[in-house]
């Protein structure tokens, strides 16, 4: 496994410190940098888990048709053109014509072939060879199949029942939404909107099913109570359970092979409960996908706003953390240095070194390199620190109980440069620099540095700034792995960087933080946590020292 | 510092004026029908069938690859074909910029957009839009479209998840650094 750096997103938590790096549950707090967003207004990192998401447009993932939201509902969130999913393997189906009728001489008559082919048409899966004739589905025309299929879907008893239920609640819903529209708008959170429908539904549930406690929302005034009573009783048309279950039981009794039963994966994408028999599965219209607008959960500013077109990968607004926070990569120098020293002549050596670097041996001392890349147009001063204090869950002293001590205190020690170091500003020009030149220059610099600190023994130079090039600064750190260490070497690292916020180039900042921008030459500091994963400690077969 | 060079033997690759690096051990049929955008790497054992061109005389572009592409070891790239009104024909294949295709993958796609990553051992018979990713060992049969910014995996390939919004930058940086690291051994 290659060493990695993940960034912490506090996800609106009031405690800015990240969870301990090793617990399995803490992984949800750490993300690769390129998956994170940045809210300029709040000056904070946001992740996919904490942003609020709105649909900005629907499209079919197959034909990429952009479906207007008005028809999304009518078409039941599925593609209304000619996109179908195989009920067997979920592959995309294609419409195929029947074989052309043979001419008298036995050859297919190419001349009078219609361009679309001969009816009847089938849906055919070119992956598993399922075809719709198996379920008695053929079409006279190769177009407008979705409408025919939807007609069939809509005639399902569950669908009819749902429609009737909707009709039943419609007037009530309209009445209540007009009176409490302001309230429901404010209530955008993940919490269930407490509206009269929920209340009515829960009271109906409590009445019909004994033992289900009545859901009582926060008291919301007299009007709701009255409205709840107004709603008339709904009588379902479909018998719950009923004959279908008996038929299914019968089917299961006579089962000979497991493949006769439709797997959950095959039934999952259906809107309504369908048959259990694999042989009777119907083709499905492909569910639509959506483009999403993402907002900051606290200030509601837009972080991501996609372009409308389904195929477009551009964004009207895209505030990603990679444009604000320094990008960090971590690596062990050994493999790279030796690769350079031995050149291509020592291919074997490189492989050896790589395998060596992938595992850390207990009791060893390993220098590592952290490369920081500054995305800002201003130079920054960065300070790194290991998060030493893992907040204790209880007040007990770690050393008091020997069993708990190893869990509490990591079995390795990490040294990082103590002082702040600069990372130069990003300049567009470097983007256009010829890649080969950049590469060559970098190689030279590493060479010079190597001479400077003279091999892995030069302990004085392993920790500190090793290299500065363009907007990248490489600093060295060192990890001392304990004698009886095992498991991953992972630690939380606090990164804080300071930059001048009054630079005329940083227009974004000027716009975003008017409150802090009153005094002109101000240094701003931003702090975030990362988790650095250096890899696993491999049990040492022998006691040779590194 | 992370740009550890990935050395190859100089005799093994031909470098063109525009920085394409084509392995001598790759099979390039009909090279006059193939366009490489520049800084594209064709690895050992790759097969590119530029000879499968549309019926009719003269040259026609059969396969075009953009800049900073990688055709992995043992890949087969051949143009798609179709029988339309009884006539069999090959159709041109267009691959955008910053496209990496993993080892031993077979590609018979009409279009592959920009910034696309395709894994190892895949079979692709489809249209792939920009910034999509296909996981290793995926089979995508004809008629499926891989939409922009999605990850497809499985056999047959299914939609797995949406990719992050910054995929374009990530793939671009990765493919560029891959090319930069792909260095001849001095010898």
Contacts between the chains, C-beta under 8 A, distances in Angstrom:
chain1	res1	chain2	res2	distance
A	34	B	164	5.7
A	34	B	166	4.5
A	34	B	167	7.7
A	34	B	169	7.2
A	34	B	170	5.0
A	35	B	164	4.6
A	35	B	166	7.6
A	48	B	164	7.8
A	59	B	147	7.7
A	61	B	145	7.0
A	61	B	147	4.6
A	61	B	150	7.3
A	61	B	159	6.3
A	62	B	144	7.1
A	62	B	145	5.1
A	62	B	147	7.9
A	63	B	145	7.3
A	64	B	129	7.6
A	64	B	145	6.7
A	64	B	147	6.4
A	89	B	156	5.6
A	90	B	156	7.1
A	90	B	158	5.9
A	91	B	141	5.7
A	91	B	144	6.7
A	91	B	156	4.0
A	92	B	141	7.6
A	92	B	143	4.9
A	92	B	144	4.4
A	92	B	145	7.7
A	93	B	143	7.5
A	94	B	142	7.4
A	94	B	143	4.6
A	108	B	86	7.5
A	110	B	85	7.1
A	110	B	86	4.2
A	113	B	85	6.5
A	113	B	86	6.9
A	115	B	85	6.7
A	126	B	141	5.2
A	126	B	142	5.7
A	126	B	143	6.7
A	127	B	139	7.7
A	127	B	141	4.5
A	127	B	156	4.4
A	128	B	156	7.9
A	289	B	147	6.7
A	289	B	150	7.9
A	289	B	159	7.7
A	304	B	165	5.5
A	306	B	165	7.9
A	310	B	147	7.0
A	310	B	148	7.4
A	311	B	129	5.5
A	311	B	130	7.0
A	311	B	147	7.5
A	311	B	148	5.5
A	312	B	148	7.1
A	313	B	115	7.4
A	313	B	129	8.0
A	313	B	130	4.6
A	313	B	131	4.6
A	313	B	148	4.9
A	313	B	149	5.8
A	313	B	167	7.6
A	313	B	168	5.8
A	315	B	165	6.1
A	318	B	165	5.7
A	318	B	166	7.6
A	320	B	165	6.3
A	320	B	166	4.8
A	322	B	166	5.8
A	322	B	169	6.9
A	329	B	1	7.9
A	329	B	2	4.9
A	331	B	1	6.8
A	331	B	2	5.7
A	331	B	4	7.9
A	335	B	4	6.9
A	336	B	1	7.3
A	336	B	4	4.5
A	339	B	4	5.9
A	339	B	5	6.7
A	339	B	7	7.9
A	340	B	5	7.3
A	343	B	7	7.3
A	343	B	185	6.2
A	343	B	186	6.4
A	343	B	187	7.7
A	344	B	7	3.9
A	344	B	8	7.9
A	344	B	9	7.1
A	344	B	185	2.8
A	344	B	186	7.4
A	344	B	187	6.6
A	345	B	185	7.5
A	345	B	187	7.1
A	347	B	7	7.6
A	369	B	1	5.5
A	371	B	1	4.8
A	371	B	2	5.9
A	435	B	176	6.3
A	435	B	179	6.8
A	435	B	180	4.3
A	436	B	180	6.9
A	438	B	180	7.2
A	439	B	3	6.2
A	439	B	5	7.6
A	439	B	180	5.0
A	439	B	181	7.6
A	439	B	183	7.3
A	442	B	1	7.3
A	442	B	3	6.5
A	443	B	5	7.8
A	446	B	1	7.1
A	466	B	1	7.9
A	467	B	1	6.5
A	472	B	1	7.4
A	474	B	1	4.6
